[in-house]
């Protein structure tokens, strides 16, 4: 492996780590929200709302089926009850999830999570930049590999990364 290839691999690892930092931050935020919602009885309340909405839809549907055509003509209007409530059922998303979309952490809690995420991103990016600079400064590829291994990286995944090549497409005349 050349130093250039090692640097490219480290850049890829850096992007993977930064993505992991983002994912961990998102998981932490979701866990905090879920814990708060549980402690506040949100899920039980959401079940009750779902039950009441189902009941309202069922009552409306039964009444409409019974009286539509007899004495009344019922048109579903954009601003009417049926149109408004049917959207909740057409989407097939549980009411709980729709309600969760409106819930966010308090500003101070969100800022603390965001600050931790920013700090982790900066520290991770700076660390990878330092490693890449140090690899670039190494005298040769062997020294660079030993340095990277000494930091705890497993270079086994960089070995044997050859890809199958369809030689028919390397030259235009053969591909046609």
Backbone as ProteinMPNN parsed JSONL, in Angstrom:
{"seq_chain_A": "XXXXXXXXXXXXXXXXXXXXXXXXXXXXXXXXXXXXXXXXXXXXXXXXXXXXXXXXXXXXXXXXXXXXXXXXXXXXXXXXXXXXXXXXXXXXXXXXXXXXXXXXXXXXXXXXXXXXXXXXXXXXXXXXXXXXXXXXXXXXXXXXXXXXXXXXXXXXXXXXXXXXXXXXXXXXXXXX", "coords_chain_A": {"N_chain_A": [[0.853, -1.169, 0.0], [0.584, 2.162, -0.88], [1.65, 5.406, 0.348], [-0.118, 7.337, -0.507], [-2.425, 5.819, -1.051], [-2.934, 4.963, 1.524], [-3.52, 7.392, 2.775], [-5.871, 8.064, 1.379], [-7.5, 5.973, 2.261], [-7.57, 6.59, 4.999], [-8.946, 9.021, 4.869], [-11.418, 8.106, 4.032], [-12.089, 6.537, 6.282], [-12.267, 8.589, 8.135], [-14.559, 9.99, 7.239], [-16.436, 7.979, 7.694], [-16.331, 7.779, 10.492], [-17.204, 10.348, 11.21], [-19.807, 10.224, 10.254], [-20.764, 8.266, 11.97], [-20.63, 9.642, 14.384], [-22.622, 11.562, 13.966], [-24.841, 9.842, 13.74], [-24.861, 8.645, 16.288], [-25.383, 10.873, 17.861], [-27.96, 11.494, 16.999], [-29.292, 9.178, 17.85], [-28.992, 9.486, 20.606], [-30.473, 11.804, 21.076], [-33.033, 10.889, 20.322], [-33.375, 8.893, 22.251], [-33.452, 10.379, 24.614], [-35.759, 11.898, 24.201], [-37.653, 9.813, 23.991], [-37.504, 8.683, 26.575], [-38.431, 10.827, 28.103], [-41.029, 11.078, 27.067], [-42.153, 8.632, 27.837], [-42.054, 8.904, 30.638], [-43.873, 10.943, 30.975], [-46.281, 9.877, 30.309], [-47.035, 9.849, 27.658], [-47.351, 7.837, 25.649], [-49.511, 6.267, 26.494], [-51.503, 8.201, 26.415], [-51.488, 8.758, 23.672], [-52.413, 6.347, 22.647], [-55.026, 6.44, 23.594], [-55.99, 8.666, 22.188], [-55.787, 7.668, 19.586], [-57.647, 5.581, 19.767], [-60.014, 7.042, 20.254], [-60.172, 8.541, 17.894], [-60.463, 6.48, 16.027], [-62.919, 5.532, 16.869], [-64.525, 7.795, 16.384], [-64.347, 7.946, 13.596], [-65.534, 5.524, 12.899], [-68.16, 5.887, 13.933], [-69.042, 8.039, 12.327], [-68.82, 6.885, 9.767], [-70.674, 4.761, 9.909], [-73.069, 6.18, 10.405], [-73.184, 7.738, 8.093], [-73.318, 5.751, 6.091], [-75.775, 4.656, 6.714], [-77.602, 6.766, 6.278], [-77.017, 8.039, 3.911], [-78.115, 8.782, 0.713], [-80.781, 8.102, 1.298], [-82.183, 10.289, 2.688], [-80.356, 12.218, 2.483], [-77.688, 13.725, 0.663], [-74.327, 13.262, 0.601], [-71.46, 15.074, 0.358], [-68.042, 14.965, 0.216], [-66.064, 17.452, 1.259], [-63.18, 19.522, 0.796], [-62.597, 21.017, 3.099], [-64.146, 19.756, 4.903], [-65.288, 17.477, 7.498], [-64.946, 14.678, 6.899], [-62.966, 14.627, 4.922], [-60.837, 15.83, 6.298], [-60.376, 14.149, 8.568], [-60.044, 11.666, 7.367], [-57.561, 11.747, 6.206], [-55.838, 11.159, 8.261], [-56.14, 8.455, 8.476], [-55.656, 7.447, 5.943], [-52.929, 7.744, 5.564], [-51.749, 5.719, 6.971], [-50.023, 5.839, 9.063], [-49.344, 5.449, 12.425], [-51.146, 7.349, 14.858], [-49.669, 8.082, 17.067], [-47.051, 8.315, 16.051], [-47.409, 10.461, 14.307], [-47.979, 12.448, 16.144], [-45.595, 12.497, 17.559], [-43.907, 13.734, 15.766], [-44.289, 16.403, 16.197], [-43.067, 16.964, 18.558], [-40.358, 18.181, 20.37], [-37.104, 18.537, 21.872], [-36.455, 20.638, 24.73], [-34.971, 23.851, 24.278], [-32.472, 24.237, 25.67], [-31.713, 21.619, 26.293], [-31.516, 20.497, 23.734], [-29.498, 22.103, 22.686], [-27.349, 21.321, 24.281], [-26.947, 18.652, 23.472], [-26.39, 19.125, 20.771], [-24.061, 20.646, 21.025], [-22.298, 18.787, 22.151], [-22.201, 16.981, 20.019], [-21.062, 18.639, 18.008], [-18.551, 19.158, 19.194], [-17.482, 16.545, 19.294], [-17.354, 15.987, 16.564], [-15.53, 17.951, 15.688], [-13.239, 17.272, 17.195], [-12.802, 14.634, 16.297], [-12.422, 15.045, 13.525], [-10.185, 16.757, 13.581], [-8.325, 15.021, 14.753], [-8.11, 13.012, 12.813], [-7.123, 14.558, 10.698], [-4.622, 15.229, 11.736], [-3.439, 12.679, 11.869], [-3.409, 12.032, 9.141], [-1.722, 14.064, 8.195], [0.605, 13.336, 9.543], [1.085, 10.827, 8.418], [1.554, 11.589, 5.8], [3.949, 12.876, 6.199], [5.687, 10.865, 6.769], [8.604, 8.915, 5.91], [8.411, 6.767, 4.131], [6.132, 4.284, 2.739], [6.042, 1.967, 4.332], [6.87, 2.854, 6.864], [4.765, 4.622, 7.325], [2.592, 2.839, 7.409], [3.269, 1.35, 9.699], [3.118, 3.374, 11.616], [0.354, 4.019, 11.513], [-0.72, 1.559, 12.275], [0.271, 1.513, 14.884], [-1.387, 3.28, 16.11], [-3.667, 1.89, 16.401], [-5.242, 1.191, 14.274], [-6.685, -1.179, 12.043], [-5.253, -2.576, 9.438], [-5.912, -4.665, 7.868], [-8.262, -4.665, 6.429], [-7.622, -3.139, 4.273], [-6.169, -4.628, 2.588], [-6.086, -6.727, -0.297], [-8.055, -5.471, -1.951], [-8.848, -5.599, -4.56], [-10.767, -5.232, -7.526], [-13.126, -6.862, -9.61], [-12.688, -6.725, -13.087], [-14.269, -5.961, -16.043], [-12.994, -6.691, -18.914], [-13.878, -6.353, -21.481], [-15.01, -3.877, -21.668], [-12.985, -2.105, -21.492], [-11.812, -1.332, -23.798], [-13.08, 0.334, -26.538], [-13.723, -0.888, -29.04], [-13.989, -3.606, -28.498], [-16.167, -3.663, -26.791], [-18.396, -3.112, -28.287]], "CA_chain_A": [[0.0, 0.0, 0.0], [1.372, 3.392, -0.939], [1.22, 6.438, 1.299], [-1.302, 7.979, -1.09], [-3.551, 4.923, -0.807], [-3.185, 4.997, 2.963], [-4.19, 8.668, 3.044], [-7.239, 7.936, 0.861], [-8.202, 5.085, 3.184], [-7.809, 7.358, 6.224], [-10.011, 9.99, 4.584], [-12.657, 7.331, 4.045], [-12.362, 6.211, 7.691], [-12.683, 9.847, 8.771], [-15.961, 10.22, 6.873], [-17.237, 6.968, 8.393], [-16.392, 8.168, 11.909], [-18.062, 11.535, 11.321], [-21.186, 9.744, 10.087], [-21.114, 7.567, 13.207], [-20.867, 10.676, 15.4], [-23.957, 12.103, 13.68], [-25.836, 8.816, 14.069], [-24.907, 8.509, 17.751], [-26.052, 12.072, 18.379], [-29.38, 11.329, 16.702], [-29.792, 8.142, 18.766], [-29.051, 10.057, 21.953], [-31.621, 12.71, 21.096], [-34.242, 10.061, 20.301], [-33.489, 8.204, 23.543], [-33.863, 11.378, 25.61], [-37.171, 12.204, 23.943], [-38.454, 8.637, 24.337], [-37.54, 8.566, 28.035], [-39.324, 11.881, 28.603], [-42.403, 10.759, 26.683], [-42.602, 7.547, 28.715], [-42.276, 9.408, 32.005], [-45.012, 11.863, 30.966], [-47.49, 9.149, 29.937], [-47.392, 10.187, 26.274], [-47.763, 6.683, 24.849], [-50.862, 5.905, 26.903], [-52.38, 9.243, 25.89], [-51.56, 8.587, 22.22], [-53.306, 5.213, 22.413], [-56.391, 6.911, 23.817], [-56.346, 9.528, 21.053], [-55.999, 6.763, 18.446], [-58.908, 4.893, 20.001], [-61.117, 8.006, 20.07], [-60.266, 8.86, 16.466], [-61.056, 5.307, 15.377], [-64.331, 5.517, 17.253], [-65.184, 8.888, 15.663], [-64.438, 7.559, 12.186], [-66.519, 4.446, 12.808], [-69.484, 6.485, 14.118], [-69.331, 8.819, 11.122], [-69.007, 5.971, 8.636], [-71.942, 4.046, 10.099], [-74.151, 7.14, 10.227], [-73.201, 8.112, 6.68], [-73.797, 4.595, 5.332], [-77.195, 4.467, 7.018], [-78.465, 7.856, 5.82], [-76.629, 8.556, 2.599], [-78.986, 8.312, -0.358], [-82.166, 8.13, 1.76], [-82.69, 11.635, 2.883], [-79.248, 13.159, 2.344], [-76.569, 13.491, -0.235], [-73.155, 13.703, 1.357], [-70.281, 15.374, -0.439], [-66.842, 15.183, 1.021], [-65.407, 18.689, 0.836], [-61.792, 19.66, 1.245], [-62.566, 21.546, 4.463], [-65.106, 19.011, 5.702], [-64.849, 16.501, 8.495], [-64.475, 13.415, 6.316], [-61.671, 14.843, 4.26], [-59.817, 16.135, 7.298], [-60.045, 13.002, 9.418], [-59.634, 10.516, 6.57], [-56.122, 11.872, 5.986], [-55.155, 10.477, 9.358], [-56.244, 7.012, 8.278], [-55.082, 7.114, 4.648], [-51.469, 7.72, 5.637], [-51.371, 4.45, 7.609], [-49.031, 6.101, 10.098], [-50.028, 5.546, 13.72], [-51.316, 8.699, 15.393], [-48.541, 8.3, 17.976], [-45.914, 8.798, 15.269], [-47.736, 11.804, 13.828], [-47.857, 13.355, 17.284], [-44.172, 12.596, 17.906], [-43.268, 14.67, 14.839], [-44.45, 17.764, 16.724], [-42.425, 17.07, 19.866], [-38.917, 18.43, 20.302], [-36.491, 18.816, 23.164], [-36.326, 22.045, 25.094], [-33.809, 24.452, 23.623], [-31.223, 23.999, 26.402], [-31.351, 20.202, 26.132], [-31.095, 20.313, 22.354], [-28.206, 22.773, 22.519], [-26.325, 20.499, 24.929], [-26.681, 17.52, 22.57], [-25.737, 19.675, 19.571], [-22.696, 21.051, 21.398], [-21.521, 17.554, 22.282], [-22.002, 16.475, 18.657], [-20.074, 19.515, 17.349], [-17.233, 18.908, 19.789], [-17.008, 15.237, 18.842], [-17.011, 16.108, 15.139], [-14.294, 18.741, 15.58], [-12.119, 16.482, 17.729], [-12.547, 13.505, 15.395], [-11.867, 15.57, 12.272], [-8.823, 17.233, 13.87], [-7.47, 13.857, 14.986], [-7.836, 12.381, 11.519], [-6.245, 15.451, 9.931], [-3.274, 15.079, 12.29], [-2.927, 11.378, 11.433], [-3.137, 12.144, 7.701], [-0.508, 14.887, 8.052], [1.745, 12.542, 10.011], [1.329, 9.795, 7.405], [2.178, 12.273, 4.662], [5.312, 13.263, 6.571], [6.529, 9.672, 6.903], [9.593, 8.776, 4.84], [7.978, 5.781, 3.142], [4.846, 3.632, 3.011], [6.2, 1.017, 5.439], [6.871, 3.664, 8.094], [3.401, 5.137, 7.471], [1.743, 1.727, 7.847], [3.604, 1.058, 11.101], [2.572, 4.469, 12.424], [-1.101, 3.87, 11.571], [-0.977, 0.377, 13.112], [0.563, 1.847, 16.288], [-2.54, 4.033, 16.629], [-4.764, 0.948, 16.637], [-5.994, 0.892, 13.056], [-6.518, -2.514, 11.48], [-5.033, -2.402, 8.006], [-6.293, -5.89, 7.162], [-9.341, -4.364, 5.487], [-7.076, -2.461, 3.09], [-5.523, -5.644, 1.751], [-6.904, -7.467, -1.269], [-9.227, -4.708, -2.36], [-8.941, -5.569, -6.007], [-12.124, -5.39, -8.015], [-13.225, -7.542, -10.895], [-12.733, -5.798, -14.206], [-14.783, -6.512, -17.288], [-12.043, -6.174, -19.905], [-14.571, -6.026, -22.723], [-15.371, -2.468, -21.661], [-11.78, -1.285, -21.403], [-11.511, -0.851, -25.142], [-14.351, 0.566, -27.191], [-14.002, -1.812, -30.15], [-14.412, -4.9, -27.944], [-17.443, -3.508, -26.09], [-19.487, -3.01, -29.263]], "C_chain_A": [[0.903, 1.238, 0.0], [0.865, 4.375, 0.105], [-0.06, 7.119, 0.785], [-2.55, 7.133, -0.847], [-3.931, 4.911, 0.674], [-3.915, 6.285, 3.354], [-5.642, 8.614, 2.566], [-8.081, 7.064, 1.786], [-8.527, 5.812, 4.49], [-8.899, 8.408, 6.025], [-11.376, 9.304, 4.584], [-13.053, 6.98, 5.482], [-12.86, 7.449, 8.437], [-14.155, 10.125, 8.482], [-16.881, 9.221, 7.577], [-17.413, 7.347, 9.865], [-17.304, 9.378, 12.093], [-19.53, 11.16, 11.138], [-21.66, 9.036, 11.347], [-21.401, 8.56, 14.335], [-22.257, 11.273, 15.21], [-25.041, 11.105, 14.094], [-25.98, 8.642, 15.586], [-25.622, 9.701, 18.384], [-27.558, 11.966, 18.172], [-30.003, 10.293, 17.632], [-29.956, 8.694, 20.173], [-30.263, 10.966, 22.079], [-32.927, 11.921, 21.139], [-34.455, 9.356, 21.63], [-33.959, 9.164, 24.626], [-35.343, 11.697, 25.44], [-38.052, 11.027, 24.364], [-38.591, 8.482, 25.852], [-38.492, 9.61, 28.617], [-40.783, 11.554, 28.29], [-42.968, 9.641, 27.546], [-42.949, 8.083, 30.096], [-43.487, 10.331, 32.09], [-46.319, 11.184, 30.548], [-47.947, 9.409, 28.508], [-47.969, 8.989, 25.524], [-49.165, 6.205, 25.219], [-51.867, 6.92, 26.349], [-52.562, 9.066, 24.389], [-52.465, 7.41, 21.854], [-54.758, 5.623, 22.586], [-56.862, 7.789, 22.656], [-56.645, 8.657, 19.833], [-57.348, 6.063, 18.574], [-60.099, 5.814, 19.758], [-61.28, 8.377, 18.591], [-60.873, 7.697, 15.687], [-62.554, 5.25, 15.644], [-65.1, 6.606, 16.49], [-65.365, 8.523, 14.19], [-65.51, 6.487, 11.982], [-67.936, 4.99, 12.958], [-69.913, 7.246, 12.868], [-69.657, 7.894, 9.949], [-70.34, 5.239, 8.731], [-73.125, 4.976, 9.853], [-74.305, 7.495, 8.756], [-73.766, 6.97, 5.829], [-75.306, 4.402, 5.517], [-78.066, 5.518, 6.33], [-78.138, 8.393, 4.429], [-77.532, 7.944, 1.532], [-80.446, 8.323, 0.022], [-82.702, 9.55, 1.752], [-81.615, 12.681, 2.621], [-78.297, 12.745, 1.234], [-75.356, 14.06, 0.483], [-71.991, 13.865, 0.391], [-69.12, 15.592, 0.507], [-66.125, 16.408, 0.463], [-64.01, 18.754, 1.452], [-61.711, 20.124, 2.7], [-63.505, 20.793, 5.397], [-64.461, 17.979, 6.613], [-64.235, 15.264, 7.854], [-63.111, 13.578, 5.664], [-60.562, 15.047, 5.289], [-59.41, 14.9, 8.094], [-59.573, 11.803, 8.592], [-58.141, 10.563, 6.257], [-55.319, 11.171, 7.066], [-55.151, 8.964, 9.159], [-55.635, 6.571, 6.949], [-53.575, 6.938, 4.729], [-50.947, 6.423, 6.24], [-50.247, 4.62, 8.634], [-49.777, 6.193, 11.422], [-50.049, 6.992, 14.227], [-50.144, 9.057, 16.316], [-47.352, 8.89, 17.212], [-46.17, 10.198, 14.709], [-47.571, 12.831, 14.947], [-46.388, 13.558, 17.656], [-43.439, 13.577, 17.004], [-43.322, 16.108, 15.341], [-43.685, 17.998, 18.02], [-40.916, 17.201, 19.701], [-38.394, 18.689, 21.718], [-36.525, 20.322, 23.446], [-35.023, 22.571, 24.507], [-32.5, 24.136, 24.344], [-30.761, 22.541, 26.272], [-30.831, 19.922, 24.724], [-29.72, 20.93, 22.124], [-27.074, 21.966, 23.159], [-25.955, 19.302, 24.042], [-25.952, 17.999, 21.325], [-24.293, 20.075, 19.858], [-21.789, 19.828, 21.528], [-21.205, 16.972, 20.899], [-20.947, 17.306, 17.928], [-18.672, 19.267, 17.882], [-16.651, 17.576, 19.328], [-16.603, 15.268, 17.373], [-15.685, 16.846, 14.976], [-13.096, 17.926, 16.047], [-11.769, 15.311, 16.82], [-11.897, 13.981, 14.103], [-10.43, 16.048, 12.482], [-7.863, 16.064, 14.066], [-7.122, 13.171, 13.665], [-6.928, 13.251, 10.655], [-4.803, 15.327, 10.423], [-2.649, 13.762, 11.834], [-2.561, 11.44, 9.949], [-1.874, 12.97, 7.455], [0.734, 14.1, 8.467], [2.086, 11.433, 9.01], [2.025, 10.417, 6.199], [3.633, 12.627, 4.94], [6.249, 12.056, 6.736], [7.44, 9.535, 5.683], [9.138, 7.814, 3.749], [6.676, 5.121, 3.602], [4.931, 2.685, 4.199], [6.161, 1.758, 6.778], [5.46, 4.193, 8.366], [2.456, 4.047, 7.971], [2.0, 1.392, 9.309], [3.048, 2.121, 12.033], [1.065, 4.292, 12.613], [-1.478, 2.663, 12.425], [-0.75, 0.692, 14.585], [-0.566, 2.636, 16.935], [-3.754, 3.134, 16.867], [-5.611, 0.649, 15.41], [-5.678, -0.523, 12.586], [-6.43, -2.357, 9.961], [-5.418, -3.638, 7.192], [-7.377, -5.6, 6.118], [-8.842, -3.653, 4.238], [-6.423, -3.444, 2.134], [-6.541, -6.291, 0.821], [-8.186, -6.724, -1.644], [-9.316, -4.592, -3.882], [-10.378, -5.838, -6.417], [-12.081, -6.1, -9.348], [-13.386, -6.512, -11.999], [-13.251, -6.529, -15.42], [-13.952, -5.912, -18.408], [-12.709, -5.832, -21.225], [-14.89, -4.534, -22.814], [-14.162, -1.558, -21.497], [-11.428, -0.657, -22.749], [-12.804, -0.789, -25.931], [-14.678, -0.457, -28.272], [-14.502, -3.163, -29.641], [-15.804, -4.816, -27.312], [-18.609, -3.527, -27.059], [-19.889, -4.303, -29.839]], "O_chain_A": [[1.852, 1.337, 0.778], [-0.213, 4.197, 0.673], [-0.963, 7.431, 1.561], [-3.603, 7.657, -0.484], [-5.11, 4.856, 1.023], [-4.83, 6.255, 4.177], [-6.543, 9.068, 3.271], [-9.238, 7.38, 2.062], [-9.626, 5.67, 5.027], [-9.694, 8.652, 6.934], [-12.361, 9.856, 5.075], [-14.218, 7.111, 5.855], [-13.764, 7.361, 9.268], [-14.912, 10.46, 9.392], [-17.977, 9.58, 8.007], [-18.511, 7.246, 10.412], [-18.092, 9.421, 13.038], [-20.401, 11.724, 11.801], [-22.814, 9.18, 11.751], [-22.305, 8.346, 15.142], [-22.989, 11.468, 16.18], [-26.033, 11.478, 14.72], [-27.091, 8.509, 16.099], [-26.382, 9.538, 19.339], [-28.338, 12.306, 19.061], [-31.104, 10.494, 18.144], [-30.942, 8.403, 20.852], [-30.992, 10.908, 23.069], [-33.827, 12.252, 21.911], [-35.589, 9.231, 22.091], [-34.78, 8.796, 25.466], [-36.089, 11.76, 26.417], [-39.077, 11.219, 25.018], [-39.676, 8.183, 26.351], [-39.271, 9.308, 29.521], [-41.663, 11.728, 29.134], [-44.132, 9.691, 27.945], [-43.997, 7.762, 30.656], [-44.068, 10.487, 33.164], [-47.352, 11.845, 30.444], [-49.118, 9.211, 28.184], [-48.98, 9.123, 24.834], [-49.924, 5.783, 24.347], [-52.941, 6.55, 25.874], [-53.675, 9.207, 23.883], [-53.198, 7.471, 20.867], [-55.623, 5.203, 21.817], [-57.999, 7.666, 22.199], [-57.632, 8.878, 19.132], [-58.1, 5.967, 17.604], [-61.079, 5.415, 19.129], [-62.402, 8.509, 18.101], [-61.696, 7.901, 14.795], [-63.348, 4.954, 14.751], [-66.204, 6.358, 16.004], [-66.424, 8.768, 13.611], [-66.285, 6.534, 11.027], [-68.826, 4.604, 12.2], [-71.047, 7.097, 12.412], [-70.64, 8.096, 9.235], [-71.053, 5.114, 7.736], [-74.078, 4.602, 9.169], [-75.419, 7.547, 8.235], [-74.595, 7.201, 4.949], [-76.014, 4.028, 4.581], [-79.153, 5.198, 5.849], [-78.932, 9.134, 3.849], [-77.688, 6.724, 1.466], [-81.294, 8.534, -0.845], [-83.539, 9.937, 0.937], [-81.905, 13.875, 2.544], [-78.139, 11.565, 0.924], [-75.367, 15.211, 0.919], [-71.592, 12.925, -0.297], [-69.229, 16.33, 1.486], [-65.641, 16.395, -0.668], [-63.717, 18.132, 2.473], [-60.845, 19.67, 3.448], [-63.642, 21.161, 6.564], [-63.275, 17.664, 6.511], [-63.136, 14.849, 8.221], [-62.219, 12.749, 5.845], [-59.472, 14.491, 5.152], [-58.22, 14.64, 8.27], [-58.775, 11.003, 9.081], [-57.521, 9.517, 6.062], [-54.237, 10.648, 6.801], [-54.245, 8.276, 9.63], [-55.15, 5.446, 6.835], [-53.005, 6.087, 4.046], [-49.786, 6.075, 6.023], [-49.6, 3.647, 9.021], [-50.748, 6.943, 11.529], [-49.094, 7.747, 14.044], [-49.689, 10.201, 16.336], [-46.725, 9.846, 17.67], [-45.258, 11.022, 14.645], [-47.086, 13.94, 14.722], [-45.985, 14.661, 18.024], [-42.456, 14.189, 17.423], [-42.497, 16.936, 14.955], [-43.659, 19.12, 18.526], [-40.285, 16.427, 18.982], [-39.154, 19.017, 22.629], [-36.61, 21.148, 22.537], [-34.086, 21.808, 24.272], [-31.511, 23.8, 23.693], [-29.566, 22.268, 26.155], [-29.844, 19.21, 24.541], [-28.877, 20.345, 21.445], [-25.962, 21.935, 22.632], [-24.776, 18.984, 23.887], [-25.004, 17.357, 20.871], [-23.409, 19.866, 19.028], [-20.647, 19.842, 21.068], [-20.086, 16.527, 20.644], [-20.043, 16.752, 17.303], [-17.717, 19.176, 17.111], [-15.466, 17.488, 19.008], [-15.616, 14.643, 16.986], [-14.818, 16.414, 14.216], [-12.062, 17.892, 15.38], [-10.594, 15.023, 16.592], [-10.926, 13.383, 13.638], [-9.558, 15.776, 11.658], [-6.723, 16.107, 13.604], [-5.972, 12.797, 13.435], [-6.057, 12.734, 9.955], [-3.869, 15.319, 9.621], [-1.477, 13.723, 11.457], [-1.505, 10.946, 9.552], [-1.054, 12.618, 6.607], [1.78, 14.187, 7.824], [3.261, 11.142, 8.787], [2.965, 9.845, 5.647], [4.453, 12.672, 4.023], [7.466, 12.22, 6.83], [7.104, 9.971, 4.582], [9.442, 8.019, 2.574], [6.189, 5.371, 4.705], [3.994, 2.604, 4.992], [5.487, 1.324, 7.713], [5.014, 4.209, 9.513], [1.623, 4.29, 8.845], [1.06, 1.174, 10.074], [2.561, 1.807, 13.119], [0.557, 4.399, 13.729], [-2.43, 2.72, 13.203], [-1.484, 0.204, 15.445], [-0.692, 2.662, 18.159], [-4.745, 3.561, 17.458], [-6.6, -0.076, 15.505], [-4.55, -0.999, 12.715], [-7.417, -2.043, 9.297], [-5.267, -3.654, 5.971], [-7.403, -6.219, 5.054], [-9.564, -3.571, 3.244], [-6.157, -3.104, 0.981], [-7.725, -6.378, 1.146], [-9.271, -7.306, -1.646], [-9.805, -3.594, -4.41], [-11.108, -6.571, -5.749], [-11.129, -5.962, -10.116], [-14.134, -5.544, -11.857], [-12.741, -7.588, -15.787], [-14.169, -4.769, -18.809], [-12.141, -5.08, -22.017], [-15.024, -3.99, -23.91], [-14.322, -0.344, -21.374], [-10.822, 0.413, -22.815], [-13.546, -1.769, -25.981], [-15.837, -0.853, -28.395], [-15.345, -3.793, -30.279], [-16.538, -5.805, -27.304], [-19.712, -3.923, -26.682], [-20.795, -4.354, -30.671]]}, "name": "protein", "num_of_chains": 1, "seq": "XXXXXXXXXXXXXXXXXXXXXXXXXXXXXXXXXXXXXXXXXXXXXXXXXXXXXXXXXXXXXXXXXXXXXXXXXXXXXXXXXXXXXXXXXXXXXXXXXXXXXXXXXXXXXXXXXXXXXXXXXXXXXXXXXXXXXXXXXXXXXXXXXXXXXXXXXXXXXXXXXXXXXXXXXXXXXXXX"}
